[in-house]
Amino acid sequence: MRFSPKAKKSSKIREIVMNPVLCAVHLLKCSVWLRQQEILESVNTHRKTAVKACHASGKTFVAAIAVLWWLITRPNGIVVTTAPTWLQVERVLWGEIHSAVTRAAYKFPRPSATKLELGPNRYAIGISTNEAVRFQGFHGDVLIIIDEAPGVSPEIYEAIASISAGGDCRILALGNPVIASGPFYDIFTENRENWNLITISAFDTPNLAGLTPESLLELPDHELDLNPYPYLTTRRWVKEKYKEWGPVHPLWESRVLGNFPTQSEDALFALTWSRRNYGREARGISMLASM
C-alpha cells in the first residue's frame, strides 16, 4: 500500500507530537539533555516517576515541558502541579511554563499566573499544598507534578494517590534529596515498587559529563567556566562545594550527587526523624529544599 505525501507528512507529525522528546525539540523548541530525555520518556511509559537530583539540574524545566506535552497530546488532558509553598508554585514551575509557552512553535493560549486552559476539560493548573481537599475532583487523563517533593506533606501524597485510582493518571515527583525521611524518601526506599526512579548527579549534567571529583580538582582555572549549559550546575560551583564540604558531607551527597544524606554526626537531616515530626519540620525547611 502506498501512502500519499500528505499522509506521510501527517504520520511524521504525529510521531513527533506523541514522542515527548521529539515534541520538546521540534514543537516546543527546547534542548533537552540525556537525563531530561529520560524523565520525559518515563512520563510517557510509566505511571509513576520520581526524580532526585542535584542542585540546578534542570528538573523543573523538564517538568514544564512535560506539562505542555501532556496538554498537546490529550484532548481531555489535565495537569495538576503543586509544590510546598504558593511562591514555589507560581514563581518556579509556572515561571518555566510561561517561558516554554512563549518559545514554543505550538500556539498555546496565553496562560494566567497558574493556569493554562486549552478547553473546559483540557487545562493545567497550579495549586499549593495547604489543603488536601483541593486535590479532589480531577479525573481522566491526569498528570500530577509534585515539584520540590521532599517538602510536601504526607496528607497531600495521600490525596494525590486517590486521583490515580482511575483513568490514565501519571505522577512525576521531583526534588533535591535533602530530607532523609517522609514520603519522597520512602519512594526511593520502602515504597519503591511501581515507581520508575531517576537520580541526577552533577556529574551526569552536560557541564561535568566525563569528569570525576578528582579530575575536576585538577582542571585549570579557565576550564572551570567552560559550561555549555550555564544555567545548570557549573564546574566552578561543584569544585567550590567539594572544598567547602568535602566528599562525605551530607550536603555534598544531596546537593551535588543527588543522593539522600546518610546518617552521620554532622548530618543535616537525621535518618531517625519520626513520621510524626516530619510534617512540621518539612514545612520549616521547604524553602531550603527549593534553593
PyMOL commands that set and color helices and strands:
alter all, ss='L'
color gray80, all
select helices_A, chain A and resi 5-18+20-27+34-45+59-73+86-103+132-135+149-151+154-163+183-187+202-204+213-217+221-225+235-245+250-256+275-289
alter helices_A, ss='H'
color red, helices_A
select strands_A, chain A and resi 48-53+77-83+115-119+122-128+141-146+169-175+196-200
alter strands_A, ss='S'
color yellow, strands_A
deselect
rebuild
show_as cartoon
